[in-house]
C-alpha cells in the first residue's frame, strides 16, 4: 500500500473499531449474567448436538442467564432458539464474512461486527462461562483464546466447558500426551489441563455454571461485608486499604 493509501485508509479504521466497541459495550452491559455458546455453524437441525444446544439454551434462560452466540446457524442457532423459546435473553454477535453468514432468527439482541477481535472481546467480557460444542476452526479459536487469557492471568478463571467427550477426546489426548511430554520439555503445565471441563450433557454444564455463580456471589458478598466493616482513618482513607497516590 502506498503512503497515500495508508493516510486515506488505516487511520479511519480506528473510528470503525471504536464504533464497534462502543456499541458492543453499550448493548452488552445491560444483559446481566450470560454464557457464551460456541459450535459448528454446519450442524443440521436434526443432529443430536443441535438438540443438546437448544436444551442448554432453554435451561440457561430458565435460570435467568442470557445466552450469547456468534449469531449464525447450527449450534449457535440452537442455543439462541432454546433461550428464545424459554423467554430469555438471546444474543447474537454476528460477524461480516466474505461468504456472508446469515444471522439466525432467534436472537432477540443482535449486534453486527466487522472485526473478529472486537466481537471476541464481547464474548469474553460479558460471559461467566464458555461452552464449546463440537465445531471447527472458529470453535477451536474461541477455546484456545480463552485458555490463553486464563493461563496468562489476563482474564479471571471462568469455566470453559467442552461438550461431547467423544468429539474432544482426540484433542485432549494429544494435549496430555504431546504438550505435556517430559521427554521433550513439556510445552504446558499439568495444571493447565484443569482449566477446562469435558462433559456430555446440558445438565452437567448447568451444575458447573451454577456452582461457579454461587462461588462468585459468595466472594462478592465477602468483599462487600469486609469493606462495610472498614472504618475511616484520620486521613480519610479506609483502614485496611492503601491510600491512593496521585501522580505528578
N, C-alpha and C positions, 0 to 999 in steps of 0.2 A: 504494500500500500504506500502511496506517495505521501510526502509530508502534508500536502494539501488535503489528501483524503483523510489523514489522521485528524487534522484540525476540524474537518467537517463532520466526521463520523464518531470517533471514540468518546470525546468529551460529552456528547449529547446522550450517550448510552447511560451515563451516570444518572441522568434525570429519570430515565425509564426504570432503571434499577431502583432508585429511590421511591418512585411511584408504586412499584410492586411491593416493596417493604412497608410503605405507609398504609396501603390498602389492606395488606395482609395483617399487620398489627392491629389496625382499627377494627377489622371484622372478627379476627380470631380471639382477641382479648375479651370478647363478650360471650364466648360459647361455654365457659365453665370447664369442668373436668372432662377430658377426652382421651380417646385411644386411637392411634393411627394404625390402620389395617392395610397391609400390602399383599400382593399376589398377582398371578398372571392375568393379563387382560384377555388372554386367549381361552380362558376356562369357560366351557359351554354351560348354559343354564341347567342342563340335565346332569352335570357332573356332581359327584359327592362333595367335592371341595366347595363348589358353589353353594350347596345346601348348608354345609357347615359354616361358611362365612355369613350367610344370610341369618342363620340361627344365632351366631355370635352377635351380629348387629342388633337383633331383637333383644338379646339378653343384656347387652350393654345399655341400650335405651331404657329398658325396664328398671335399671339401677340409676337412671339419671345421668348416664355417661354419654357424651357425644361421640359420634363415630367420624373419623377423618380418613378419607381415602384420596387417591390420585384422581378421582372423578371419572375414570374411564369404565370400560366394560369388564366382564369377567368377575374375578374376586372382588374388585372394587365396587362394581355394581351390586353384587350380592350383599356386601356389608352395608352399603348405603340403603339398599332395599329393605333389609331387615330393620334398620333403625327407623326408616321412614314408616314402615308398617306398624311399628310399635309406638309411633307418635313422638319419637325422639329427634334430637338434632342430628342431621345427616349432612356432613360437609364434604364437598368435592373440590379438591385443589387441582384443577385441570391444567395440563401443560400443552402449549402450542408445539406441534411436531410437524415435520415435513409431510408425513402421511396423514396428518390431521386426525388426532384422536378425538372421537366424538364423545361428548360428556353424557353420562348416563342420566336418566330422568328422575332418579330417586334422591338426588342431593338437594335438600331444601336451602342450603347455603352454598353458593358457588363462587369461586374466585379463579380467574384465568391468569396463568403465568407464562412468561416468555423464557425466564431463566430458571434452570433447574435448582441453582443454589439458593435462590430466594424462596422457592417452593419448599426445598428441604428444610430451611430454617423454620417454616411454619409447622412442618411435621414434627420437628424435634421440640421446639419451644412450647407448643401448646398441648403436648401429649404426655400422659403419665405412664404410657406403655406403648411399645411397638409390638404388633402381632404380624408375623410373616407366614402366609400360606404358601404352598408351592408356587414358584414363579421363576422368571428368567433373570436376565442381567439387571433389570431395574430393581427387582426384589432383592437380589444379592447386593446391589449398591446400597440400598437402604439398610440392609442388615449390617454390612461391614462398616458403613459410615457410623452407625450407632455404636458398634463395638469400638471403633477408633475414638469417638468422643468420650465414651465412658472410661476406656482404658487410660487415656491421657488426662483425665480429670477435667476435660472441657465441658462435660455435662455430668450432672448428678447421676448416680447409678439408678436406672429405672429398668423395669422388667422388659426384656426383649424375648419374645416367645415365638418359637418356630412350631408351626402346626403341621403334623404329618411326619411321624417318626421314620416311616419307610422312605419317603422322598428325601429327607435331610440326612439320612444315615451315612451315605457315601461321603458327603462333605464333612460331617462331624468326625467320621472315622479318619479321613485324610488329615484333618486338623490335629487330631490326637496322635496319629502315627508319624506324620511328616513334620508338622510345625513344632511338635514337642520332642522330636528325635534328639536324644542327648549325644548320640554318636557324631552328629554334625552340628553341634551347638544349637540348642533349642531356639527357635525363632519367636517363641511366645512363652508365656509363663503358664504353668498348670492352673494358676488362679484365674487366668483369662477364660478358661473353659467354664468357669462358674458364672460368667457374666450373662449367660443366656439359658433359656429353658427349652426343652423339646417335649411336646405333648401331642396328643391325638384328638382331643375333643374340646369343644367350646366350654364345657363345664370345667375342665382343668385350667383353661385360660382364665376363667372368671375367678377361680379360687386364688390364683396368683395375683390378679389385679386387685381383688377386694382386700387381700392381705396387705398389699402394698399401700392401699388407700388408708387402711386402719393405722399402719405404722406412721404414715405421713401425718395423719390427723393427730396422733399422739405426740410426735415431735413438735408440731406446731403449737399444740396446747402447752407442752412443757416449756417451750421457749417463751410464749406469751406470759405464762404464770411467773417464770423467772424474772422477766422484765418488769412485770407489775409489782414484784416484791422488792425491786431495787429502789433505793432512796437517793435523792439528790445530794451531792456533796456540796461543800462550801463554794466550789467554783461553778455550780450549776450543772455539772455532769452527773451521770448515773453511776453510783457506786458499783464497781464490778466491771465497768466498761472504760476503755481508754478514751480520753477526750480527743476530739477531732482537732487536728492542727492545720491551719490554713497555710498554704504555700505562698512564698513571697518571690 
